[in-house]
Amino acid sequence: MRQRLSALGLADMSQKLDAGERLSFDDGVRLFDCPDLLALGWLANREREKRHGGRTYYNFNIRLEATNVCVASCLFCSFARLKPGDAGSYTMSLEQAWDKLRQRADQPLTEIHVVNGLHPDLPFDYYLDLLRGFKRIRPDIHLKCFTAVEIAFFADLYGMSDERVLRELRAAGLDSLPGGGAEVFAERVRRKICHDKCGTDRYLDIHRQAHGMGMRSNITMLYGHIETPAERVDHMLRTRALQDETGGLQAFIPLAFHPDNNQMRKLPPPTAADSLRVHAVSRLMLDNIPHVKAFWIATGVEVAQLALWFGVDDLDGTVQEEKIYHMAGARTPEAMTTTAIRRLIRAAGRDPIERDTLYNVITGADAPDVTVALVQ
């Protein structure tokens, strides 16, 4: 492999990694330009195994989108409806949302992941009561809810500061922030695909404030549309800089663009090779972020398995209620049992480890597989 890396002009990068030196912006661009995907995967896998060996994490979670009414006009979105009453729009009552948890009383869930559209007419109490209700039903459940884009929207809509929004949600039961809404941080891209949503600096500052309150979070990156390799690297470096400052990020999550049923439908989706490349470069560039996640809903199950040898150590979880990607044409299952997840991890030659949201181990690799029925 040393000769192969040398022939590719990557020997110096391999030496940097061996010495624990940080890769630069130019290094990241060179990695995206590397024609040898397997050599890139080898480098990323080496970094992955330094941190996690063969361990691959997943959790028993539920994904909930309480409303798809959204005033933003993101070109890539197939999920949102502009106003109540539009065809396909919905908003759950609090009881309907709480029932999603009540129906799973027999499941050993550890996390609810909530993301929504930016609804212009709901009162702030809707979101506070939503969290309080989940905690009443199951006090030990971890609430990973509301992207930084939603936090900024709440602040603007209700005449509050971002900090106050976070503190009130925290008091109501919020435990951590999901990483959605990051898209691509480059201003050129944001102007074209998501011009009317929270900007990069504010997005990162909301995560910064959440970390200061003791919460953890993730950051995503939507790839495979109009962004350039340099803009991908820039996104990673801004993420890395925030982690240098706060240490509050747990995972980086590349999200594959899906073109069906949205205003960017003329673009092709990213290829499997591109998905593997993005995950591998993420692992190599983000030396200070513990986990790189392949969201199997977005990549597809088979690519997610392969990604476990391209820097990825986490596959998200059971999911159960995902709508955003499936409305954009995803053909992946809408849910997966823990037994199915464990089997696909083993089939990829890795060790399945069930975790909670904060990466505390719940079930080790040697535990017997026990199938728990999922609610359809």
C-alpha positions as CSV (number, residue, x, y, z in Angstrom):
1,M,0.0,0.0,0.0
2,R,2.9,2.4,0.6
3,Q,4.0,2.1,-3.0
4,R,0.4,2.6,-4.1
5,L,0.0,5.7,-2.0
6,S,3.3,7.0,-3.3
7,A,2.3,6.5,-6.9
8,L,-0.9,8.5,-6.1
9,G,1.0,11.3,-4.5
10,L,-0.5,10.6,-1.1
11,A,2.6,9.4,0.7
12,D,3.0,12.7,2.5
13,M,-0.6,12.6,3.7
14,S,-0.2,9.1,5.0
15,Q,2.9,10.3,6.9
16,K,0.9,13.2,8.4
17,L,-1.7,10.8,9.6
18,D,0.9,8.5,11.0
19,A,2.3,11.4,13.0
20,G,-1.1,12.6,14.2
21,E,-0.8,15.8,12.1
22,R,-3.9,17.6,11.0
23,L,-4.8,17.6,7.3
24,S,-5.2,20.9,5.5
25,F,-7.7,22.4,3.1
26,D,-5.4,21.5,0.2
27,D,-5.1,18.0,1.5
28,G,-8.8,17.6,1.6
29,V,-9.2,18.7,-2.0
30,R,-6.5,16.3,-3.1
31,L,-8.3,13.5,-1.4
32,F,-11.4,14.2,-3.3
33,D,-9.3,14.3,-6.5
34,C,-7.7,10.9,-5.8
35,P,-8.7,8.5,-8.5
36,D,-8.1,5.4,-6.4
37,L,-11.1,4.9,-4.2
38,L,-9.8,1.8,-2.5
39,A,-6.6,3.6,-1.4
40,L,-8.6,6.4,0.0
41,G,-10.8,3.9,1.8
42,W,-7.7,2.2,3.2
43,L,-6.5,5.5,4.7
44,A,-9.9,6.2,6.2
45,N,-10.4,2.7,7.6
46,R,-7.0,3.0,9.3
47,E,-8.2,6.1,11.1
48,R,-11.5,4.5,11.9
49,E,-9.9,1.5,13.4
50,K,-7.5,3.6,15.5
51,R,-10.6,5.0,17.2
52,H,-13.1,2.2,17.2
53,G,-11.5,-1.1,16.0
54,G,-14.2,-3.1,14.4
55,R,-17.0,-1.6,16.6
56,T,-20.0,-0.2,14.7
57,Y,-22.7,1.6,16.7
58,Y,-26.4,1.9,16.3
59,N,-29.3,2.9,18.5
60,F,-32.9,2.0,19.1
61,N,-34.7,5.2,18.1
62,I,-37.7,6.7,16.5
63,R,-37.7,9.5,14.0
64,L,-40.7,11.9,14.2
65,E,-41.7,14.7,11.9
66,A,-44.6,16.4,13.6
67,T,-45.4,18.8,10.8
68,N,-44.3,19.3,7.2
69,V,-45.7,22.8,6.9
70,C,-42.7,25.0,6.1
71,V,-42.2,28.6,5.0
72,A,-38.7,27.9,3.7
73,S,-38.2,27.2,0.0
74,C,-35.2,24.9,-0.2
75,L,-34.9,23.6,-3.7
76,F,-33.8,20.1,-2.7
77,C,-36.8,19.4,-0.3
78,S,-39.6,17.0,-1.2
79,F,-41.0,17.0,2.3
80,A,-42.3,20.5,2.9
81,R,-45.6,22.1,2.1
82,L,-45.8,25.9,2.2
83,K,-49.0,26.3,4.2
84,P,-51.7,24.4,6.1
85,G,-54.2,23.0,3.7
86,D,-51.9,22.5,0.8
87,A,-52.1,19.0,-0.7
88,G,-50.0,16.6,1.3
89,S,-49.6,18.9,4.3
90,Y,-50.0,17.7,7.8
91,T,-49.5,18.8,11.4
92,M,-49.9,16.3,14.2
93,S,-51.8,17.2,17.3
94,L,-49.9,16.7,20.5
95,E,-51.9,13.6,21.3
96,Q,-51.0,12.1,17.9
97,A,-47.3,12.8,18.4
98,W,-47.4,11.4,21.9
99,D,-49.2,8.3,20.7
100,K,-46.1,7.5,18.5
101,L,-44.3,6.9,21.8
102,R,-47.2,5.3,23.7
103,Q,-47.6,2.8,20.8
104,R,-44.0,1.7,21.5
105,A,-44.4,1.1,25.2
106,D,-42.9,-2.4,24.9
107,Q,-39.9,-1.3,22.8
108,P,-36.6,-0.5,24.6
109,L,-36.3,2.9,22.9
110,T,-33.6,5.2,24.1
111,E,-34.1,8.2,21.7
112,I,-36.7,10.3,19.9
113,H,-35.3,12.3,17.0
114,V,-37.7,15.2,16.1
115,V,-37.3,17.5,13.1
116,N,-40.1,19.5,11.6
117,G,-40.9,22.0,8.9
118,L,-40.9,25.7,9.8
119,H,-44.6,26.2,10.6
120,P,-45.6,29.8,10.8
121,D,-48.7,29.4,12.9
122,L,-48.0,27.1,15.7
123,P,-47.4,28.6,19.2
124,F,-44.1,28.1,21.0
125,D,-46.1,26.2,23.7
126,Y,-46.7,23.5,21.1
127,Y,-43.1,22.6,21.1
128,L,-42.6,22.9,24.8
129,D,-45.6,20.8,25.5
130,L,-44.5,18.2,22.9
131,L,-41.2,17.7,24.9
132,R,-42.9,17.7,28.3
133,G,-45.4,15.1,27.1
134,F,-42.7,12.8,25.8
135,K,-40.9,13.0,29.2
136,R,-44.2,12.3,31.1
137,I,-44.8,9.2,29.1
138,R,-41.2,8.0,29.3
139,P,-39.0,10.0,31.7
140,D,-35.8,8.3,30.6
141,I,-36.1,8.9,26.9
142,H,-33.5,11.1,25.3
143,L,-35.0,13.9,23.3
144,K,-32.8,14.9,20.3
145,C,-35.0,17.5,18.8
146,F,-35.1,20.6,16.5
147,T,-32.3,21.5,14.2
148,A,-30.4,24.8,14.6
149,V,-32.5,26.0,11.7
150,E,-35.7,25.4,13.7
151,I,-34.1,27.1,16.8
152,A,-33.4,30.2,14.7
153,F,-36.9,30.1,13.2
154,F,-38.5,29.9,16.7
155,A,-36.4,32.9,17.9
156,D,-37.4,35.1,14.9
157,L,-41.1,34.0,15.0
158,Y,-41.6,34.4,18.7
159,G,-39.4,37.4,19.3
160,M,-36.8,35.7,21.4
161,S,-33.0,35.2,21.4
162,D,-31.6,31.9,20.2
163,E,-30.2,31.4,23.7
164,R,-33.6,31.9,25.3
165,V,-35.2,29.5,22.9
166,L,-32.6,26.9,23.8
167,R,-33.0,27.4,27.5
168,E,-36.8,27.1,27.5
169,L,-36.7,24.0,25.3
170,R,-33.9,22.6,27.6
171,A,-36.1,23.2,30.7
172,A,-39.0,21.4,28.9
173,G,-36.9,18.3,28.3
174,L,-34.6,18.9,25.3
175,D,-31.5,16.8,25.7
176,S,-29.5,17.4,22.5
177,L,-29.7,18.8,19.0
178,P,-29.7,16.9,15.8
179,G,-27.4,17.9,13.0
180,G,-29.9,18.6,10.2
181,G,-30.2,21.8,8.3
182,A,-26.5,22.4,7.7
183,E,-26.8,21.5,4.0
184,V,-23.5,23.0,2.7
185,F,-22.0,26.0,4.6
186,A,-20.6,27.7,1.5
187,E,-22.5,31.0,0.8
188,R,-22.6,30.4,-3.0
189,V,-24.5,27.1,-2.5
190,R,-26.8,28.4,0.2
191,R,-27.9,31.3,-2.0
192,K,-28.9,28.9,-4.7
193,I,-30.5,26.0,-2.8
194,C,-31.7,27.4,0.6
195,H,-31.5,31.2,0.5
196,D,-34.2,31.8,3.1
197,K,-33.1,29.6,6.0
198,C,-30.7,30.2,8.9
199,G,-27.2,31.1,7.6
200,T,-24.0,29.3,8.4
201,D,-22.6,31.6,11.1
202,R,-25.9,31.5,13.1
203,Y,-26.3,27.7,12.6
204,L,-22.8,27.1,14.1
205,D,-23.4,29.6,16.9
206,I,-26.6,27.9,17.9
207,H,-24.6,24.6,18.2
208,R,-22.0,26.6,20.2
209,Q,-24.6,27.9,22.6
210,A,-26.1,24.4,23.0
211,H,-22.7,23.0,23.9
212,G,-22.3,25.8,26.4
213,M,-25.5,24.6,28.1
214,G,-24.2,21.0,28.4
215,M,-26.0,19.6,25.3
216,R,-24.3,17.6,22.6
217,S,-25.1,17.7,18.9
218,N,-24.2,16.4,15.5
219,I,-23.6,18.2,12.1
220,T,-24.7,17.0,8.7
221,M,-23.6,17.8,5.2
222,L,-25.9,17.4,2.2
223,Y,-23.7,16.2,-0.7
224,G,-24.1,15.3,-4.4
225,H,-25.9,18.3,-5.9
226,I,-24.2,21.6,-6.9
227,E,-21.4,21.8,-4.3
228,T,-17.8,21.5,-5.3
229,P,-15.1,19.3,-3.6
230,A,-13.6,22.5,-2.2
231,E,-16.9,23.5,-0.7
232,R,-17.2,20.1,0.9
233,V,-13.8,20.5,2.5
234,D,-14.7,24.0,3.6
235,H,-17.8,22.6,5.3
236,M,-15.7,20.0,7.1
237,L,-13.2,22.5,8.3
238,R,-15.8,24.9,9.7
239,T,-17.2,21.9,11.5
240,R,-13.8,20.9,12.8
241,A,-13.1,24.5,14.0
242,L,-16.3,24.5,16.1
243,Q,-15.3,21.2,17.6
244,D,-11.9,22.6,18.5
245,E,-13.7,25.4,20.3
246,T,-16.4,23.5,22.2
247,G,-15.8,19.7,22.0
248,G,-19.6,19.3,21.9
249,L,-20.0,17.5,18.6
250,Q,-20.5,13.7,18.6
251,A,-20.9,12.8,15.0
252,F,-20.6,14.1,11.4
253,I,-23.3,12.8,9.1
254,P,-23.0,13.1,5.3
255,L,-26.4,13.0,3.8
256,A,-26.9,12.0,0.1
257,F,-29.0,14.3,-2.0
258,H,-32.1,12.6,-3.4
259,P,-33.6,14.4,-6.5
260,D,-37.1,12.9,-6.8
261,N,-40.2,15.1,-6.3
262,N,-38.3,18.4,-5.7
263,Q,-37.0,21.4,-7.7
264,M,-33.6,19.8,-8.3
265,R,-35.0,16.6,-9.9
266,K,-33.0,17.1,-13.1
267,L,-29.8,16.5,-11.2
268,P,-28.6,12.9,-10.9
269,P,-28.2,11.5,-7.4
270,P,-24.7,10.8,-6.0
271,T,-23.2,7.5,-7.0
272,A,-22.2,4.8,-4.5
273,A,-18.5,5.7,-5.2
274,D,-19.2,9.3,-4.4
275,S,-20.9,8.4,-1.2
276,L,-18.0,6.2,-0.1
277,R,-15.5,9.0,-1.0
278,V,-17.4,11.6,1.0
279,H,-17.6,9.4,4.1
280,A,-13.9,8.5,3.8
281,V,-12.7,12.1,3.4
282,S,-14.9,13.1,6.3
283,R,-13.1,10.6,8.6
284,L,-9.7,11.8,7.4
285,M,-10.4,15.5,7.8
286,L,-12.4,15.5,11.0
287,D,-9.7,14.2,13.3
288,N,-11.4,15.7,16.4
289,I,-14.9,14.3,15.9
290,P,-15.4,10.9,17.4
291,H,-17.9,9.4,15.0
292,V,-18.7,9.4,11.3
293,K,-22.2,8.1,10.6
294,A,-23.7,6.6,7.4
295,F,-27.4,7.3,7.5
296,W,-28.6,4.1,5.9
297,I,-32.0,5.7,4.9
298,A,-30.1,8.1,2.7
299,T,-27.2,6.0,1.3
300,G,-29.0,2.8,0.9
301,V,-28.3,-0.3,3.1
302,E,-25.6,-1.8,0.8
303,V,-23.6,1.4,0.5
304,A,-23.9,1.9,4.3
305,Q,-22.4,-1.6,4.8
306,L,-19.5,-0.8,2.4
307,A,-18.9,2.5,4.2
308,L,-18.0,0.6,7.4
309,W,-14.7,0.0,5.6
310,F,-14.4,3.7,4.4
311,G,-14.2,5.5,7.8
312,V,-17.8,5.0,9.1
313,D,-18.4,3.6,12.6
314,D,-22.1,4.4,13.1
315,L,-25.3,3.5,11.2
316,D,-27.9,5.5,13.1
317,G,-30.7,3.2,14.3
318,T,-34.1,1.7,13.8
319,V,-35.5,5.1,12.7
320,Q,-39.2,3.8,12.2
321,E,-41.0,7.0,11.2
322,E,-38.7,8.7,8.6
323,K,-40.6,10.7,5.9
324,I,-38.2,13.3,4.6
325,Y,-36.0,11.0,2.5
326,H,-38.9,8.7,1.5
327,M,-40.8,11.6,0.1
328,A,-37.7,12.4,-2.0
329,G,-37.8,8.9,-3.5
330,A,-35.7,6.9,-1.1
331,R,-36.3,3.2,-1.7
332,T,-34.7,2.0,1.6
333,P,-36.9,0.4,4.3
334,E,-38.7,2.9,6.5
335,A,-37.6,1.0,9.6
336,M,-35.2,-1.7,10.6
337,T,-35.2,-4.0,13.6
338,T,-32.1,-4.2,15.8
339,T,-31.7,-7.8,14.7
340,A,-31.6,-6.7,11.1
341,I,-29.1,-4.0,11.9
342,R,-26.8,-6.3,13.8
343,R,-26.9,-8.9,11.0
344,L,-26.0,-6.4,8.3
345,I,-23.1,-5.1,10.5
346,R,-21.8,-8.6,11.0
347,A,-22.2,-9.4,7.3
348,A,-19.9,-6.5,6.7
349,G,-17.3,-8.0,9.0
350,R,-17.8,-5.5,11.9
351,D,-19.0,-5.8,15.5
352,P,-22.5,-4.4,16.3
353,I,-22.7,-2.3,19.4
354,E,-26.0,-0.8,20.6
355,R,-25.5,2.6,22.1
356,D,-27.6,5.4,23.5
357,T,-27.5,8.9,22.1
358,L,-24.4,9.8,24.1
359,Y,-22.6,6.6,23.0
360,N,-22.9,4.7,26.2
361,V,-22.9,1.0,25.4
362,I,-26.2,-0.8,25.9
363,T,-25.6,-4.1,24.1
364,G,-22.2,-5.5,23.1
365,A,-21.2,-7.5,20.1
366,D,-21.6,-10.8,21.8
367,A,-25.2,-10.3,23.0
368,P,-27.8,-12.5,21.5
369,D,-30.1,-11.0,18.8
370,V,-33.6,-10.4,20.1
371,T,-36.1,-9.1,17.6
372,V,-38.5,-6.5,18.9
373,A,-41.6,-5.8,16.7
374,L,-41.7,-2.4,15.2
375,V,-44.9,-0.4,14.9
376,Q,-45.9,0.2,11.3
